[in-house]
């Protein structure tokens, strides 16, 4: 069965992005590359057009579209983490080399891709039928940059 996957417009950085994400996410699988042929854009024939990779089980295609497109926070990738150590790892790696950290567990990597580094239990907390618990967790999330699993769990459990 075919599955949908995301295409990330990388201007001219697909190869660098593959190397970067492979260094960040353990067990990243690098797939096939495609290359530019003759084209009306003046792009050198034989240069990388697309690169496929799988990060945490999610297939992605990186596209060297050759036009200056920019990411924004309306689309992001969510990385659920079982431990604080995982959160710390992804937070540090994704913000390295010119990336930046943002409120509520968000990191914008050096390519401009937005990531949400969250506890694995976040979906459970955020969809709880207990309104007080859900709101308490969200208030705590809004007060943090890098999310703290122990603090968020305590907030949820004690609300």
Buried (B, 14 or more C-beta within 10 A) or exposed (E): EEEEEEEBBBBBBBBBBBEBBBEBBEEBEEEEBBEBEEEEEEBEEEBBBBBBBBBEEBBBBBBBBBEEEEBEEEEBBBBBBEEBEBBEBBBBBBBBEEBEBBEBBBBBBBBBBBBBBBBBBBEEBEEBEEEEBBEBBBEBBEEEEBBBBEBBBEBBEEB
